[in-house]
Structures are given as structure tokens and as C-alpha cells.
Amino acid sequence: MPLVRTPMIAPTKMYRRFPTITPEEAADMICEAVIHKPKRIATPVGTLGQILYAINPKSIDYILNSAYHLFPDSKAAREGGAEPAKSAEPRPDEPPSADEEASRQQVAFASLMRGVHW
């Protein structure tokens, strides 16, 4: 399942630029699974990732490990907690700090790997 824009991800300001789905879209995906009971629900990129992993797991492990190192812990995670988020929507009066603003590499990687988890 792709990243869902919820209050849980709000403290990580870097996620503001990432492709996300709404909670309603995520709920639709879950309802689809419950009602129609398909064998699988996945994004096309997620399915491609599974196929590539079956063909060459070492390459995919390398890519996922690179992603792990590309995205450091958020400030909230490093500090061991943060104030509860009031809203998942970005606040225009609070720009992301330099260490939490997404780099071009991070945004490109997240866009290319939408729906893939690492």
C-alpha cells in the first residue's frame, strides 16, 4: 500500500513532497479487498518490484538498502517523540527544516518507487 497522508506522518515534514494517497483512497483499497477478495491488491510498481525480486533478489536488496540510507530518521524519531500532530495537511507558516526538507534524490526515488516499501 502506498504512503497514506495521515496525522502519523505529519511530524515528518519531508513527507509533504512525497506522493501519497488520502485516507479515503486507502479505505477504498481495503474495502475492495474485503468485498471482492482478490488474490492480490498491489500497485503496478509494487508488482514489478516483486517480479524483479524473484528474478534477481541481490539487486533489489541493494536498491532497498540504498533507500534505507537515503531516508534518515525524522527529527521526531531522533528526539524520541514529538508533539501530537494536529493535522496531516502541511502548514504554510511552518517550513520544513533543512534536515527534514526532501532532497531531489529522495523525491525522485519516492516517486519512482511509489507503493513499494523498504
Backbone bond lengths (Angstrom), bond angles and torsions (degrees), N, CA, C in turn:
res aa  C-N    CA-C-N  psi(-1)  N-CA   C-N-CA  omega(-1)  CA-C   N-CA-C  phi
1 M - - - 1.454 - - 1.521 107.99 -
2 P 1.325 115.96 135.76 1.464 119.35 178.12 1.534 111.77 -64.70
3 L 1.308 115.49 167.85 1.452 121.76 177.32 1.528 109.32 -62.64
4 V 1.330 116.33 132.68 1.465 122.10 -178.28 1.531 108.44 -107.39
5 R 1.332 116.54 131.84 1.462 120.83 -179.51 1.525 108.81 -77.44
6 T 1.313 115.53 98.85 1.462 122.85 -179.62 1.525 109.17 -127.18
7 P 1.322 118.10 169.62 1.466 120.00 175.89 1.532 112.90 -59.42
8 M 1.329 116.75 -23.63 1.462 119.90 -178.74 1.534 112.05 -65.63
9 I 1.330 117.73 -33.52 1.463 119.42 -179.58 1.527 112.17 -92.23
10 A 1.319 118.39 -6.23 1.464 122.03 -177.02 1.533 113.56 -58.35
11 P 1.343 120.87 -40.08 1.472 119.15 179.91 1.528 113.68 -63.36
12 T 1.319 117.62 -22.07 1.459 120.53 178.86 1.522 107.77 -90.49
13 K 1.315 115.02 92.92 1.462 121.00 -173.27 1.521 112.47 -61.25
14 M 1.320 117.47 -25.63 1.451 121.76 179.84 1.534 111.14 -59.71
15 Y 1.322 117.62 -30.55 1.464 121.01 -177.31 1.526 112.78 -70.89
16 R 1.318 117.86 -11.00 1.464 120.24 -179.75 1.523 112.04 -61.07
17 R 1.318 117.59 -28.92 1.462 120.95 -178.34 1.524 112.55 -95.99
18 F 1.321 118.39 -2.41 1.451 121.22 -177.29 1.515 111.33 -84.04
19 P 1.327 116.63 150.75 1.462 118.72 175.01 1.529 109.28 -69.03
20 T 1.299 116.15 126.47 1.466 120.85 -179.89 1.519 108.84 -134.20
21 I 1.325 114.39 167.23 1.454 119.25 171.32 1.522 107.62 -113.60
22 T 1.311 115.31 160.73 1.461 119.84 -179.89 1.528 109.30 -80.03
23 P 1.325 117.18 160.87 1.466 118.88 175.13 1.536 111.77 -58.48
24 E 1.332 116.22 -32.70 1.465 119.21 178.77 1.525 110.90 -65.97
25 E 1.332 117.14 -40.87 1.469 120.48 177.59 1.528 110.87 -65.23
26 A 1.324 116.39 -39.64 1.462 120.06 177.29 1.527 110.30 -64.49
27 A 1.339 116.36 -40.99 1.467 120.24 178.25 1.524 110.40 -63.05
28 D 1.333 117.32 -38.52 1.462 120.43 177.07 1.523 111.36 -61.56
29 M 1.341 116.36 -39.98 1.468 119.76 178.36 1.532 110.45 -63.61
30 I 1.327 116.13 -41.92 1.466 120.41 179.63 1.529 110.29 -66.34
31 C 1.336 117.08 -44.11 1.473 120.59 178.92 1.521 110.98 -61.38
32 E 1.315 116.24 -40.81 1.471 120.68 177.28 1.525 109.93 -57.44
33 A 1.313 116.12 -43.33 1.467 120.12 -179.82 1.519 111.72 -66.79
34 V 1.328 117.06 -41.55 1.462 120.82 -177.67 1.527 111.25 -69.63
35 I 1.318 116.28 -43.53 1.467 120.41 -174.84 1.527 112.04 -75.87
36 H 1.334 116.66 -49.84 1.467 119.95 -172.60 1.525 113.75 -94.95
37 K 1.312 117.50 -13.11 1.462 124.05 178.02 1.538 113.42 47.60
38 P 1.342 115.82 52.76 1.470 117.02 177.54 1.520 110.11 -68.25
39 K 1.293 114.89 158.94 1.462 119.91 179.29 1.528 110.78 -62.23
40 R 1.335 116.24 -32.81 1.462 120.41 -176.74 1.527 109.32 -153.41
41 I 1.315 115.30 144.08 1.462 121.50 168.98 1.517 105.43 -124.78
42 A 1.315 115.32 119.32 1.461 119.97 -177.51 1.514 109.26 -154.66
43 T 1.318 115.31 157.33 1.457 119.52 173.15 1.529 107.49 -79.21
44 P 1.316 118.17 158.87 1.472 119.87 177.47 1.529 112.58 -58.23
45 V 1.332 116.87 -38.56 1.468 119.61 179.21 1.531 110.38 -67.53
46 G 1.324 116.78 -37.97 1.458 120.14 177.44 1.522 111.80 -63.16
47 T 1.332 116.58 -41.06 1.463 121.20 178.03 1.524 110.12 -65.22
48 L 1.335 116.84 -44.11 1.457 120.14 177.23 1.529 110.63 -59.52
49 G 1.324 116.49 -41.71 1.466 120.13 177.92 1.516 112.52 -60.03
50 Q 1.319 117.03 -39.99 1.469 120.24 178.18 1.525 111.37 -65.19
51 I 1.325 115.95 -40.91 1.470 119.84 179.08 1.518 109.93 -64.25
52 L 1.333 116.43 -46.92 1.465 120.12 179.53 1.524 111.52 -62.66
53 Y 1.333 116.63 -36.68 1.472 119.57 178.47 1.526 110.57 -65.51
54 A 1.333 116.37 -37.72 1.466 119.66 178.66 1.527 111.02 -66.35
55 I 1.335 116.46 -33.08 1.462 120.72 -178.37 1.529 111.30 -80.05
56 N 1.333 117.05 -46.14 1.460 120.47 -175.01 1.534 110.25 -144.36
57 P 1.322 117.57 81.65 1.468 120.08 -175.73 1.526 114.51 -62.36
58 K 1.319 118.96 -33.15 1.471 119.90 -178.41 1.520 111.74 -63.12
59 S 1.323 117.22 -40.76 1.472 120.16 179.51 1.520 111.03 -64.39
60 I 1.315 116.44 -43.11 1.459 120.45 -179.85 1.527 109.96 -67.25
61 D 1.321 117.76 -39.89 1.465 120.47 176.12 1.525 110.54 -59.53
62 Y 1.333 117.17 -39.11 1.465 121.29 178.42 1.525 110.24 -63.45
63 I 1.333 117.00 -45.23 1.469 121.16 179.99 1.524 110.35 -63.23
64 L 1.323 117.30 -45.34 1.461 120.37 -178.69 1.526 111.23 -67.47
65 N 1.322 117.33 -35.52 1.461 120.11 176.65 1.517 110.36 -66.82
66 S 1.328 116.83 -38.14 1.476 120.46 176.24 1.518 109.89 -61.74
67 A 1.326 116.98 -41.49 1.463 121.06 178.68 1.523 110.70 -62.77
68 Y 1.317 116.50 -41.19 1.461 120.89 179.06 1.531 110.43 -57.32
69 H 1.317 116.35 -42.39 1.468 120.17 -179.07 1.526 112.41 -80.30
70 L 1.334 117.27 -21.23 1.457 121.13 179.98 1.522 111.58 -73.42
71 F 1.336 116.95 -29.54 1.459 121.45 -176.38 1.530 109.81 -112.60
72 P 1.333 117.25 98.36 1.470 120.29 -179.80 1.529 111.08 -72.56
73 D 1.318 116.30 168.22 1.461 120.38 174.77 1.521 110.01 -60.72
74 S 1.318 115.75 148.07 1.461 120.09 177.60 1.526 109.61 -72.33
75 K 1.306 115.54 166.89 1.470 120.74 177.76 1.528 109.55 -59.74
76 A 1.326 117.08 -41.01 1.466 121.06 179.68 1.527 110.85 -62.25
77 A 1.312 117.25 -39.98 1.464 120.14 179.61 1.522 111.35 -69.32
78 R 1.330 116.53 -39.24 1.471 119.88 179.71 1.516 111.71 -66.68
79 E 1.330 117.18 -32.97 1.456 121.06 -178.16 1.518 112.62 -86.68
80 G 1.302 117.06 -4.24 1.458 120.40 177.70 1.510 114.32 81.90
81 G 1.296 117.73 17.45 1.461 120.50 177.93 1.509 109.97 147.42
82 A 1.293 114.56 166.57 1.460 120.26 179.70 1.506 108.24 -153.15
83 E 1.319 114.75 173.02 1.462 118.68 175.88 1.514 108.82 -63.41
84 P 1.327 118.44 146.71 1.448 119.28 176.97 1.523 110.72 -61.61
85 A 1.315 115.08 139.76 1.462 120.13 -179.62 1.518 110.06 -73.52
86 K 1.305 115.84 135.54 1.460 119.64 179.07 1.513 111.29 -85.64
87 S 1.333 116.63 -30.44 1.457 120.49 -177.16 1.512 109.12 -152.14
88 A 1.333 115.61 147.90 1.457 120.19 176.85 1.519 111.31 -80.78
89 E 1.318 117.51 -11.95 1.453 120.93 -179.12 1.526 109.52 -80.23
90 P 1.340 116.07 142.09 1.458 118.32 178.91 1.518 111.59 -65.36
91 R 1.322 115.43 145.63 1.467 120.43 176.59 1.515 107.52 -98.69
92 P 1.329 117.17 122.35 1.459 119.26 -178.01 1.522 113.43 -64.52
93 D 1.329 118.01 -24.48 1.459 120.50 -178.21 1.523 112.62 -83.21
94 E 1.323 117.26 -2.42 1.461 120.59 -178.67 1.527 109.89 -125.18
95 P 1.347 117.47 88.11 1.456 119.00 -179.47 1.527 110.33 -71.40
96 P 1.345 116.70 151.79 1.454 118.64 178.63 1.525 111.03 -65.96
97 S 1.322 116.22 146.31 1.458 120.00 177.17 1.524 108.70 -71.06
98 A 1.309 116.40 165.74 1.467 120.75 -176.41 1.517 111.71 -59.72
99 D 1.342 117.87 -36.08 1.455 119.37 -178.03 1.528 112.61 -80.87
100 E 1.338 118.00 -10.35 1.457 119.68 179.26 1.519 112.89 -112.67
101 E 1.315 117.40 -2.57 1.456 118.97 176.39 1.520 108.05 -77.41
102 A 1.316 116.29 132.77 1.462 120.97 -177.37 1.512 110.86 -68.74
103 S 1.314 115.75 133.44 1.460 120.03 176.05 1.530 108.88 -79.15
104 R 1.290 116.20 166.90 1.469 120.03 177.96 1.526 110.43 -61.77
105 Q 1.323 116.57 -38.14 1.466 120.19 178.36 1.522 110.23 -61.42
106 Q 1.318 116.82 -44.88 1.458 120.46 -178.80 1.524 111.57 -64.42
107 V 1.321 116.76 -43.61 1.463 120.28 -179.99 1.519 110.19 -65.38
108 A 1.324 117.55 -42.96 1.466 120.77 179.23 1.524 110.65 -62.98
109 F 1.323 116.39 -44.77 1.462 120.07 -179.93 1.527 110.60 -63.23
110 A 1.313 117.43 -44.86 1.461 121.14 -179.69 1.528 111.18 -63.50
111 S 1.326 116.99 -38.21 1.462 120.33 178.81 1.519 111.46 -68.02
112 L 1.323 116.18 -41.28 1.464 119.82 179.22 1.522 112.59 -68.93
113 M 1.318 116.45 -33.29 1.456 120.68 -175.64 1.522 112.61 -104.58
114 R 1.311 117.76 26.58 1.463 121.11 -178.24 1.521 109.98 -56.30
115 G 1.304 115.69 127.64 1.460 120.84 179.82 1.504 113.72 90.02
116 V 1.329 117.48 -3.39 1.467 121.13 178.57 1.509 106.87 -105.16
117 H 1.305 116.97 135.21 1.463 121.06 -178.22 1.509 109.60 -107.83
118 W 1.322 116.18 145.69 1.452 121.10 176.52 1.488 110.07 -132.28
